[in-house]
Amino acid sequence: MEEKNLGRILVIDDNEDVLFSAKMLLKKHAKEVVMEKNPKKIPFLMSNEDFDLILLDMNFSQDITSGQEGYYWLKEILKYDPSAVVVMITAFGDVEMAVKALKEGATDFVLKPWQNEKLLATLSSAYKLRNSYKEVSQLKEVNRTLSTQLGSGKDIIQGESKAMQRLFSIIDKVAKTDADVLLLGENGTGKEVIARTIHERSSRADKVFVTVDMGALTESLFESELFGHKKGAFTDAKEDRIGRIEAANGGTLFLDEIGNLSPAMQAKLLTVLQRREIIRVGTNKPIPVNVRLICATNMPLKEMVQRNEFRQDLLYRINTVELNLPPLRERLEDIPLFAEHFLGIYAQKYKQPVKRLSASGLERLKRYNWPGNVRELQHALERASIMSENRELDADDFFFLAETEVQAAPTQLEANSLDLDELEREAVQRALQKHEGNISKAAKELGLSRGALYRRLEKYEL
């Protein structure tokens, strides 16, 4: 048998001779052997450490022959870790006790005094079973995490403009490394598409790509979503769950809207990135993780550092390589590529002939300022493809852009209005329009808390 191939083993028996014999035998084959005489310490041990195998005596000093103590502590172990692999040991075993132990959740059953080779063979089989449990659990959790992202990643990276060609050149260099990347750019410029492209061109391409919208995480959900939790850690924690970071282990983790994190959340994330390990809520067990980190934001992080709104050490940690995505208004020559791509998608989606842009339609799109960038262009093309009965989309099919353009232009408060409520209402409306209804960003722009902004929305019936 190969040495050190049994992981971490916990042996629980109130007989010191048994503990000594077990340790002398197992230390040659396990990474670590933890010995414990008192079964009452099981909850503490299970809460603070992970064990690959557990050898549990069935009979302690209070109950020498019935095995009831062993059954009780077996159930306690499985409460803390339902996938625990427990091998029961007793000097008074019989078939009935063995069957009951297996029904209660034990993996196997051995008699004292044991035969060394037989015990090692039993533990070797149990260790393989433990690894299978862990792999299945990990796959289930990863699939559950990724199921919320099905359908994403269909967009492709496009661009013949000089700005995009420069960006593509940098992406080709960065993707081959494991360097952490920070993507900067306005809303709708395609930061997630770029992140997926980097992942797909990296050595981690055959691993998972997990996205997290940091702007949507509240303080109370932050740790559970990112780090995972143990069953019973809080009221709604009805089962063990791995977090997004653990689900991305071996692959790429994309943290979108990272500029929205509160100082407390920034500190917790920094600790994880520095240590490269997470601790699930409700436990004290560190779990090592290996992820390639890509972050994105439309906020000016360097200015936020100067205002003490974003940690400088976190910024240094996430921007080994910094990429700035140009807005669509600076790469209008790329509009035909996007139009061809999206119109093809909508033809298939709505079961209609593929439509194309006429010269007047393209000219209309190029005259627009695109405050919502590629995302807004995509929605405009979808709307036009649905509403138009023609195979060609001309300028008239994009009549709604003129209205949007006027609405998107900055408005000034009426100079002759000094009503404070009117001024405040107008300011709230402008902030919401600017940030496309994002409450967190609008509140920050107005210098308000989220709660204060919600109260104003209710007051002005917005």
C-alpha positions as CSV (number, residue, x, y, z in Angstrom):
1,M,0.0,0.0,0.0
2,E,1.3,3.5,-0.9
3,E,2.1,5.6,2.1
4,K,0.0,8.6,3.2
5,N,-2.9,7.6,1.0
6,L,-5.7,7.6,3.7
7,G,-6.0,11.3,4.3
8,R,-6.9,12.6,7.8
9,I,-8.2,10.0,10.2
10,L,-10.0,10.5,13.5
11,V,-10.0,7.6,16.0
12,I,-12.4,7.7,18.9
13,D,-12.0,5.1,21.6
14,D,-11.8,5.3,25.4
15,N,-9.1,2.6,25.6
16,E,-5.6,4.1,25.5
17,D,-4.0,0.9,24.3
18,V,-6.4,0.8,21.3
19,L,-5.6,4.4,20.5
20,F,-1.9,3.8,20.7
21,S,-2.0,0.7,18.5
22,A,-4.2,2.5,15.9
23,K,-1.8,5.4,15.8
24,M,1.3,3.3,15.4
25,L,-0.3,1.4,12.5
26,L,-2.1,4.3,10.7
27,K,0.5,7.0,10.9
28,K,2.5,5.3,8.2
29,H,-0.5,5.4,5.9
30,A,-2.4,8.6,6.7
31,K,-1.6,12.2,6.4
32,E,-2.6,12.8,10.0
33,V,-4.1,10.7,12.8
34,V,-6.1,12.4,15.5
35,M,-6.8,10.4,18.7
36,E,-9.6,11.1,21.1
37,K,-10.7,9.3,24.3
38,N,-13.8,11.4,25.1
39,P,-16.7,11.1,22.5
40,K,-18.2,14.2,24.0
41,K,-15.5,16.2,22.1
42,I,-16.9,14.9,18.7
43,P,-19.0,18.1,18.1
44,F,-16.0,20.4,18.7
45,L,-13.8,18.3,16.4
46,M,-16.3,18.0,13.6
47,S,-17.1,21.7,13.7
48,N,-13.4,22.8,13.4
49,E,-11.8,20.1,11.3
50,D,-12.4,17.9,8.2
51,F,-11.7,14.2,8.5
52,D,-11.6,11.8,5.6
53,L,-12.1,8.7,7.8
54,I,-13.5,8.2,11.3
55,L,-12.9,5.1,13.4
56,L,-15.6,5.0,16.1
57,D,-15.8,2.6,19.1
58,M,-19.3,1.3,19.7
59,N,-18.9,0.8,23.4
60,F,-17.7,3.3,25.9
61,S,-17.3,3.1,29.7
62,Q,-21.0,3.9,30.3
63,D,-22.3,1.1,28.1
64,I,-19.9,-1.8,27.7
65,T,-21.8,-4.2,25.4
66,S,-25.0,-2.9,23.8
67,G,-23.4,-0.4,21.4
68,Q,-26.0,2.2,22.1
69,E,-23.3,4.9,22.7
70,G,-21.7,4.1,19.4
71,Y,-25.1,4.4,17.6
72,Y,-25.7,7.8,19.3
73,W,-22.3,9.2,18.4
74,L,-22.6,7.9,14.8
75,K,-25.8,9.9,14.4
76,E,-24.1,13.0,15.8
77,I,-21.2,12.7,13.4
78,L,-23.6,12.4,10.5
79,K,-25.5,15.4,11.6
80,Y,-22.3,17.5,11.3
81,D,-21.2,15.8,8.1
82,P,-23.8,13.7,6.2
83,S,-21.1,12.4,3.9
84,A,-18.8,11.3,6.7
85,V,-17.3,7.9,6.3
86,V,-17.4,6.1,9.6
87,V,-16.0,2.6,10.4
88,M,-17.4,1.2,13.6
89,I,-15.1,-0.9,15.9
90,T,-16.1,-3.1,18.9
91,A,-14.9,-6.1,20.8
92,F,-18.4,-7.5,21.2
93,G,-19.6,-7.5,17.7
94,D,-22.2,-9.8,16.1
95,V,-24.2,-9.8,12.9
96,E,-27.1,-8.0,14.4
97,M,-25.0,-5.1,15.7
98,A,-23.1,-4.9,12.4
99,V,-26.4,-4.7,10.4
100,K,-27.8,-2.0,12.7
101,A,-24.6,0.1,12.5
102,L,-24.8,-0.1,8.7
103,K,-28.4,0.9,8.7
104,E,-27.6,3.8,10.9
105,G,-25.2,5.1,8.3
106,A,-21.8,3.4,9.1
107,T,-19.7,2.5,6.1
108,D,-18.2,-0.7,7.6
109,F,-17.6,-2.6,10.8
110,V,-14.5,-4.2,12.3
111,L,-13.9,-6.3,15.4
112,K,-11.2,-5.8,18.1
113,P,-8.5,-7.0,18.1
114,W,-8.2,-6.3,14.4
115,Q,-5.9,-7.8,11.9
116,N,-3.7,-5.0,10.6
117,E,-3.9,-5.9,6.9
118,K,-7.7,-6.3,7.1
119,L,-8.1,-3.0,8.8
120,L,-6.0,-1.2,6.3
121,A,-7.9,-2.8,3.4
122,T,-11.2,-1.7,5.0
123,L,-10.0,1.9,5.5
124,S,-8.6,2.0,1.9
125,S,-12.0,1.0,0.5
126,A,-13.7,3.5,2.8
127,Y,-11.3,6.3,1.7
128,K,-12.1,5.7,-1.9
129,L,-15.8,5.9,-1.0
130,R,-15.2,9.2,0.8
131,N,-13.5,10.7,-2.3
132,S,-16.5,9.5,-4.4
133,Y,-18.9,11.3,-2.1
134,K,-16.9,14.5,-2.3
135,E,-16.7,14.4,-6.1
136,V,-20.5,13.8,-6.4
137,S,-21.3,16.5,-3.9
138,Q,-19.0,19.0,-5.6
139,L,-20.5,18.2,-9.0
140,K,-24.1,18.6,-7.7
141,E,-23.2,22.0,-6.2
142,V,-21.4,23.2,-9.2
143,N,-24.3,22.2,-11.5
144,R,-26.7,24.0,-9.2
145,T,-24.6,27.1,-9.2
146,L,-24.1,27.0,-13.0
147,S,-27.8,26.3,-13.7
148,T,-28.6,29.9,-13.0
149,Q,-26.2,30.9,-15.7
150,L,-27.6,28.7,-18.5
151,G,-28.0,30.6,-21.7
152,S,-25.3,33.1,-20.9
153,G,-22.2,33.3,-23.0
154,K,-24.0,33.2,-26.3
155,D,-22.8,36.7,-27.2
156,I,-19.5,36.9,-29.0
157,I,-16.7,39.4,-29.0
158,Q,-16.9,41.6,-32.0
159,G,-14.9,44.5,-33.4
160,E,-12.8,45.7,-36.4
161,S,-12.2,49.1,-34.9
162,K,-8.7,50.1,-33.9
163,A,-9.8,50.3,-30.3
164,M,-11.0,46.7,-30.3
165,Q,-8.0,45.4,-32.2
166,R,-5.7,46.8,-29.5
167,L,-7.9,45.2,-26.9
168,F,-7.8,41.8,-28.7
169,S,-4.0,42.0,-28.8
170,I,-3.9,42.4,-25.0
171,I,-6.5,39.7,-24.4
172,D,-4.4,37.2,-26.4
173,K,-1.4,37.9,-24.1
174,V,-3.3,37.9,-20.9
175,A,-5.5,34.9,-21.5
176,K,-2.5,32.5,-21.6
177,T,-1.5,33.5,-18.1
178,D,-3.3,33.1,-14.7
179,A,-3.0,36.8,-14.0
180,D,-6.0,38.5,-12.3
181,V,-7.8,40.9,-14.6
182,L,-9.8,44.1,-13.9
183,L,-12.2,45.1,-16.7
184,L,-13.3,48.8,-16.7
185,G,-15.9,50.3,-18.9
186,E,-19.4,51.8,-19.1
187,N,-22.5,49.7,-18.6
188,G,-23.3,47.5,-21.6
189,T,-19.8,47.5,-23.2
190,G,-19.6,43.7,-23.0
191,K,-17.4,43.1,-19.9
192,E,-18.8,39.7,-19.2
193,V,-18.3,38.7,-22.9
194,I,-14.6,39.8,-22.6
195,A,-14.3,37.8,-19.3
196,R,-15.6,34.7,-21.0
197,T,-13.3,35.1,-23.9
198,I,-10.3,35.3,-21.6
199,H,-11.5,32.2,-19.8
200,E,-12.1,30.3,-23.1
201,R,-8.6,31.2,-24.3
202,S,-6.9,30.2,-21.1
203,S,-5.5,26.9,-19.8
204,R,-8.6,26.7,-17.6
205,A,-11.0,26.6,-20.6
206,D,-12.2,23.1,-19.8
207,K,-13.1,24.1,-16.2
208,V,-16.0,26.1,-15.0
209,F,-16.7,29.8,-15.5
210,V,-18.7,31.2,-12.6
211,T,-20.2,34.7,-12.5
212,V,-21.3,36.7,-9.5
213,D,-23.2,40.0,-9.7
214,M,-21.7,41.8,-6.7
215,G,-24.1,44.7,-7.0
216,A,-27.0,42.3,-6.3
217,L,-25.5,40.9,-3.1
218,T,-26.7,42.3,0.3
219,E,-24.5,42.3,3.4
220,S,-26.5,39.4,4.8
221,L,-26.2,37.3,1.6
222,F,-22.6,38.1,0.8
223,E,-20.8,35.4,2.8
224,S,-23.3,32.7,2.2
225,E,-23.3,33.2,-1.6
226,L,-19.6,33.5,-2.0
227,F,-18.3,31.2,0.7
228,G,-21.1,28.8,1.2
229,H,-22.8,27.7,4.5
230,K,-23.3,24.7,6.7
231,K,-26.8,23.3,7.4
232,G,-28.3,25.2,10.4
233,A,-25.8,28.1,10.2
234,F,-28.8,30.4,9.9
235,T,-32.6,30.2,9.7
236,D,-32.9,29.3,6.0
237,A,-29.8,27.1,5.9
238,K,-31.7,23.8,5.4
239,E,-28.7,22.0,3.8
240,D,-25.0,22.3,3.3
241,R,-24.2,24.5,0.3
242,I,-20.9,25.4,-1.3
243,G,-20.4,29.1,-2.3
244,R,-19.6,30.6,-5.7
245,I,-15.9,30.8,-5.1
246,E,-15.7,27.1,-4.2
247,A,-17.8,26.2,-7.2
248,A,-15.3,28.0,-9.4
249,N,-12.4,26.0,-8.0
250,G,-10.0,25.1,-10.8
251,G,-11.7,27.5,-13.1
252,T,-12.5,31.2,-13.5
253,L,-14.4,33.4,-11.1
254,F,-16.0,36.6,-12.6
255,L,-17.0,39.2,-10.1
256,D,-19.1,41.8,-11.8
257,E,-19.9,45.3,-10.4
258,I,-17.2,44.9,-7.8
259,G,-17.2,48.7,-7.2
260,N,-20.5,48.3,-5.3
261,L,-19.0,46.4,-2.4
262,S,-19.3,47.9,1.1
263,P,-16.1,48.4,3.2
264,A,-17.0,45.3,5.3
265,M,-17.5,43.1,2.2
266,Q,-14.3,44.4,0.6
267,A,-12.4,43.4,3.7
268,K,-13.8,39.8,3.7
269,L,-13.1,39.4,0.0
270,L,-9.6,40.6,0.4
271,T,-8.9,38.1,3.1
272,V,-10.1,35.3,0.9
273,L,-8.0,36.5,-2.1
274,Q,-4.9,36.8,0.1
275,R,-5.2,33.4,1.7
276,R,-6.7,31.6,-1.3
277,E,-9.1,29.8,1.0
278,I,-12.7,30.2,2.1
279,I,-14.5,29.3,5.3
280,R,-18.2,28.3,5.0
281,V,-20.6,30.2,7.2
282,G,-21.3,28.1,10.4
283,T,-17.8,26.4,10.3
284,N,-14.2,27.2,11.2
285,K,-12.8,24.9,8.5
286,P,-10.6,26.6,5.9
287,I,-11.1,25.2,2.4
288,P,-8.3,25.9,-0.1
289,V,-9.4,27.3,-3.5
290,N,-7.7,27.8,-6.8
291,V,-9.4,30.3,-9.1
292,R,-8.5,32.7,-11.8
293,L,-10.1,36.0,-10.8
294,I,-11.6,38.5,-13.3
295,C,-13.4,41.6,-11.9
296,A,-15.4,44.3,-13.7
297,T,-16.9,47.6,-12.8
298,N,-18.1,50.8,-14.5
299,M,-17.1,52.8,-11.4
300,P,-13.8,54.9,-11.1
301,L,-12.0,52.7,-8.5
302,K,-8.9,54.8,-8.4
303,E,-11.0,57.9,-7.5
304,M,-12.9,55.8,-5.0
305,V,-9.6,54.9,-3.4
306,Q,-8.8,58.6,-3.0
307,R,-12.1,59.1,-1.3
308,N,-11.6,56.1,0.9
309,E,-14.6,54.3,-0.7
310,F,-12.6,51.4,-2.0
311,R,-9.6,49.6,-0.4
312,Q,-6.3,50.3,-2.1
313,D,-4.9,46.9,-1.2
314,L,-8.0,45.2,-2.7
315,L,-7.5,47.3,-5.9
316,Y,-3.9,46.1,-6.1
317,R,-5.0,42.5,-5.6
318,I,-7.5,42.5,-8.4
319,N,-5.8,44.5,-11.2
320,T,-2.7,42.7,-12.1
321,V,-3.8,43.5,-15.6
322,E,-6.3,46.3,-16.3
323,L,-8.3,46.5,-19.5
324,N,-10.5,49.5,-20.5
325,L,-13.4,48.6,-22.8
326,P,-14.2,51.4,-25.2
327,P,-17.9,52.6,-25.4
328,L,-19.8,52.0,-28.6
329,R,-19.8,55.7,-29.6
330,E,-16.0,55.4,-30.0
331,R,-16.2,52.3,-32.2
332,L,-19.2,53.0,-34.5
333,E,-17.5,51.1,-37.3
334,D,-18.3,47.9,-35.4
335,I,-22.1,48.4,-35.5
336,P,-22.5,46.4,-38.8
337,L,-20.8,43.4,-37.2
338,F,-23.1,43.6,-34.2
339,A,-26.2,44.1,-36.4
340,E,-25.4,41.0,-38.4
341,H,-24.8,38.9,-35.3
342,F,-27.9,40.0,-33.3
343,L,-30.3,40.0,-36.3
344,G,-29.3,36.4,-37.0
345,I,-30.1,35.5,-33.4
346,Y,-33.5,37.2,-33.5
347,A,-34.4,35.7,-36.8
348,Q,-34.0,32.2,-35.3
349,K,-35.6,33.2,-32.0
350,Y,-38.7,34.7,-33.6
351,K,-38.8,32.2,-36.5
352,Q,-38.6,35.0,-39.2
353,P,-36.4,35.6,-42.2
354,V,-33.0,37.2,-41.4
355,K,-33.2,40.9,-41.7
356,R,-30.5,43.3,-42.5
357,L,-29.7,47.0,-42.1
358,S,-30.3,49.4,-45.0
359,A,-27.9,52.3,-45.6
360,S,-30.3,54.7,-44.0
361,G,-30.8,52.4,-41.0
362,L,-27.0,52.1,-40.5
363,E,-26.6,55.8,-40.8
364,R,-29.3,56.3,-38.1
365,L,-27.6,53.9,-35.7
366,K,-24.2,55.7,-36.3
367,R,-25.7,59.1,-35.5
368,Y,-27.0,57.9,-32.1
369,N,-24.8,58.4,-29.0
370,W,-25.6,54.9,-27.4
371,P,-25.5,55.7,-23.7
372,G,-26.4,52.0,-23.1
373,N,-23.6,50.8,-25.4
374,V,-23.8,47.3,-27.0
375,R,-26.6,46.2,-24.7
376,E,-28.8,49.1,-25.9
377,L,-27.9,48.4,-29.5
378,Q,-28.9,44.8,-29.0
379,H,-32.3,45.8,-27.6
380,A,-32.9,48.3,-30.4
381,L,-32.2,45.7,-33.0
382,E,-34.5,43.2,-31.3
383,R,-37.3,45.7,-31.1
384,A,-36.9,46.8,-34.7
385,S,-36.7,43.2,-36.0
386,I,-40.0,42.4,-34.2
387,M,-41.9,45.5,-35.3
388,S,-40.8,45.8,-38.9
389,E,-42.5,43.8,-41.6
390,N,-39.7,44.5,-44.1
391,R,-36.6,42.5,-44.7
392,E,-34.5,45.7,-44.5
393,L,-34.4,47.9,-41.4
394,D,-34.2,51.5,-42.4
395,A,-34.0,54.8,-40.4
396,D,-37.8,54.8,-39.7
397,D,-37.6,51.5,-38.0
398,F,-35.4,53.1,-35.3
399,F,-37.7,56.1,-34.7
400,F,-37.6,55.4,-30.9
401,L,-33.9,56.2,-30.7
402,A,-34.6,59.8,-31.3
403,E,-36.9,59.9,-28.2
404,T,-34.4,58.0,-26.2
405,E,-31.6,60.4,-27.3
406,V,-33.6,63.4,-26.1
407,Q,-34.5,61.7,-22.8
408,A,-30.9,60.6,-22.2
409,A,-29.6,64.2,-22.7
410,P,-28.9,66.0,-19.4
411,T,-31.8,68.1,-18.2
412,Q,-31.5,71.2,-16.0
413,L,-33.8,72.0,-13.2
414,E,-36.1,74.8,-13.9
415,A,-34.4,78.0,-12.8
416,N,-37.6,79.6,-11.6
417,S,-38.4,76.6,-9.3
418,L,-37.2,76.9,-5.7
419,D,-39.6,74.2,-4.3
420,L,-37.3,71.9,-2.4
421,D,-39.6,68.9,-2.9
422,E,-39.6,69.5,-6.7
423,L,-35.8,69.9,-6.7
424,E,-35.3,66.7,-4.7
425,R,-37.8,64.7,-6.9
426,E,-36.1,65.9,-10.1
427,A,-32.7,64.9,-8.6
428,V,-33.9,61.4,-7.7
429,Q,-35.4,60.9,-11.2
430,R,-32.2,62.0,-12.9
431,A,-30.1,59.6,-10.7
432,L,-32.4,56.7,-11.5
433,Q,-32.3,57.4,-15.2
434,K,-28.6,57.8,-15.2
435,H,-28.0,54.5,-13.5
436,E,-30.8,52.6,-15.3
437,G,-32.8,52.0,-12.1
438,N,-29.9,50.6,-10.1
439,I,-30.9,51.7,-6.5
440,S,-27.4,51.2,-5.0
441,K,-25.7,53.4,-7.7
442,A,-28.4,56.0,-7.6
443,A,-28.2,56.2,-3.8
444,K,-24.5,56.6,-3.9
445,E,-24.8,59.3,-6.6
446,L,-27.3,61.2,-4.3
447,G,-25.2,60.7,-1.2
448,L,-28.0,58.7,0.4
449,S,-28.3,55.2,2.0
450,R,-30.5,52.7,0.1
451,G,-33.1,53.0,2.8
452,A,-33.2,56.8,2.5
453,L,-33.6,56.5,-1.3
454,Y,-36.5,54.0,-0.9
455,R,-38.3,56.4,1.4
456,R,-38.0,59.2,-1.2
457,L,-39.2,56.9,-3.9
458,E,-42.3,56.1,-1.8
459,K,-42.8,59.8,-0.9
460,Y,-42.7,60.9,-4.5
461,E,-44.5,57.8,-5.8
462,L,-41.7,57.1,-8.2
